[in-house]
Amino acid sequence: MLLVKRNQTAMPSILSEFFNNDFLERVEKSASNYMPKANIKELEKEYIIELAVPGYTKKDFELNVEDDTLKISARKEEKKEEKENDKLIHSEYYIESFERSFTLSKNVDVDKIGAAYKDGILTVTIPKKDEVLLKKMIKIK
């Protein structure tokens, strides 16, 4: 790759005008549409939902089941530390809160749903009901 130095005499005034206003801050605060990515697995005895949610702690999460819907949400308190000479002009990796919902099938045992959080992954285990696990072999006469 070849790096070329550009003549940017006209650009600094345009960029400084753009970055000196609070446009990016307004966009960031109004766009709270973060949706964590999920993997959903079906195993013989359970379903597993894995959410990629780095930067949280266990106490930040809340899981609820209402009717046939599993709601997973998180809220994180923002702590801003600014150094004397530093000014953050744009941030894309801080996530304050989110909510995701998953529709549960009738064959799950809602009372035995469990969750664990490790290395930025929230793993929700949803066991299937015992009657679903029973298989009956039918002989052909």
C-alpha positions as CSV (number, residue, x, y, z in Angstrom):
1,M,0.0,0.0,0.0
2,L,1.3,3.4,-0.9
3,L,0.7,6.3,1.5
4,V,0.4,9.7,-0.1
5,K,0.4,13.0,1.8
6,R,-2.4,15.2,0.7
7,N,-2.6,19.0,0.7
8,Q,-5.4,19.7,3.2
9,T,-5.4,23.5,3.3
10,A,-9.1,23.8,2.5
11,M,-10.2,20.8,4.7
12,P,-9.2,21.9,8.2
13,S,-11.7,24.8,8.3
14,I,-14.5,22.5,7.1
15,L,-13.6,19.7,9.6
16,S,-13.0,22.0,12.5
17,E,-16.4,23.6,11.9
18,F,-18.0,20.2,11.8
19,F,-16.2,18.8,14.9
20,N,-16.6,21.9,17.0
21,N,-20.4,21.7,17.2
22,D,-22.2,19.1,19.1
23,F,-23.7,17.3,16.1
24,L,-22.0,14.0,16.8
25,E,-23.1,14.1,20.4
26,R,-26.7,14.6,19.5
27,V,-26.6,11.7,17.0
28,E,-24.9,9.4,19.5
29,K,-27.5,10.2,22.2
30,S,-30.5,9.9,20.0
31,A,-29.4,6.6,18.3
32,S,-29.9,4.1,21.1
33,N,-30.8,1.3,18.7
34,Y,-28.0,-1.1,19.8
35,M,-29.1,-4.7,19.2
36,P,-26.6,-7.3,20.4
37,K,-25.8,-10.2,18.1
38,A,-27.2,-13.6,19.1
39,N,-26.6,-17.3,18.4
40,I,-29.5,-19.6,19.0
41,K,-28.8,-23.4,19.3
42,E,-31.3,-26.3,19.7
43,L,-29.9,-29.3,21.4
44,E,-31.7,-32.5,22.4
45,K,-32.6,-31.3,25.9
46,E,-32.5,-27.5,25.7
47,Y,-32.2,-24.4,23.6
48,I,-29.2,-22.1,24.1
49,I,-29.1,-18.3,23.4
50,E,-25.7,-16.7,23.3
51,L,-25.6,-12.9,23.2
52,A,-22.4,-11.0,22.4
53,V,-22.5,-8.2,25.1
54,P,-19.0,-7.2,26.1
55,G,-18.4,-4.5,28.7
56,Y,-21.2,-5.4,31.1
57,T,-21.3,-7.1,34.5
58,K,-23.8,-9.7,35.7
59,K,-25.7,-7.1,37.8
60,D,-26.3,-5.0,34.6
61,F,-28.6,-7.7,33.1
62,E,-32.3,-8.4,33.7
63,L,-34.1,-11.4,32.3
64,N,-37.9,-11.7,32.4
65,V,-40.5,-14.1,31.0
66,E,-43.9,-12.6,30.1
67,D,-46.4,-14.9,28.5
68,D,-44.4,-16.7,25.8
69,T,-41.7,-14.0,25.5
70,L,-38.2,-14.0,27.0
71,K,-37.0,-10.4,27.5
72,I,-33.3,-9.7,28.0
73,S,-32.2,-6.2,28.9
74,A,-29.2,-4.5,30.3
75,R,-28.6,-1.0,31.6
76,K,-25.1,0.3,32.3
77,E,-24.3,3.5,34.2
78,E,-22.1,5.7,32.2
79,K,-18.9,7.0,33.9
80,K,-17.2,9.7,32.0
81,E,-13.6,10.4,32.9
82,E,-12.0,13.2,30.9
83,K,-8.4,14.2,31.2
84,E,-7.5,17.8,31.2
85,N,-6.2,18.0,27.6
86,D,-8.3,15.2,26.0
87,K,-11.5,15.8,24.2
88,L,-13.5,12.9,22.8
89,I,-15.1,14.0,19.6
90,H,-16.8,10.7,18.6
91,S,-17.3,7.3,20.3
92,E,-18.7,4.2,18.6
93,Y,-18.0,1.4,21.1
94,Y,-19.8,2.4,24.3
95,I,-23.2,0.9,24.7
96,E,-25.4,2.1,27.5
97,S,-28.5,-0.2,27.3
98,F,-30.4,-2.6,25.2
99,E,-33.4,-4.9,25.1
100,R,-34.0,-8.1,23.1
101,S,-37.0,-10.3,23.0
102,F,-37.3,-13.9,22.0
103,T,-40.6,-15.9,21.5
104,L,-40.5,-19.1,23.5
105,S,-42.1,-22.3,22.1
106,K,-44.7,-24.2,24.2
107,N,-42.2,-27.1,24.8
108,V,-39.9,-25.2,27.1
109,D,-39.7,-25.3,30.9
110,V,-39.9,-21.6,31.9
111,D,-39.2,-22.4,35.6
112,K,-35.8,-23.8,34.8
113,I,-34.4,-21.1,32.5
114,G,-30.8,-20.2,33.6
115,A,-28.2,-17.7,32.6
116,A,-24.5,-17.1,32.9
117,Y,-22.2,-14.3,31.8
118,K,-18.5,-14.9,31.0
119,D,-16.0,-13.2,28.7
120,G,-18.6,-10.8,27.2
121,I,-21.0,-13.6,26.3
122,L,-24.4,-13.9,28.0
123,T,-25.5,-17.6,27.8
124,V,-29.2,-18.3,28.4
125,T,-30.1,-22.0,28.8
126,I,-33.8,-22.9,28.2
127,P,-34.6,-26.5,29.0
128,K,-37.2,-28.4,27.1
129,K,-40.1,-29.9,29.0
130,D,-39.7,-33.6,30.0
131,E,-42.6,-34.8,28.0
132,V,-41.0,-33.5,24.8
133,L,-37.9,-35.5,25.5
134,L,-39.7,-38.8,25.7
135,K,-39.5,-40.7,22.4
136,K,-41.7,-43.8,21.8
137,M,-40.7,-46.5,19.4
138,I,-43.6,-47.9,17.5
139,K,-43.4,-51.4,16.1
140,I,-44.8,-52.1,12.7
141,K,-46.9,-55.3,12.6
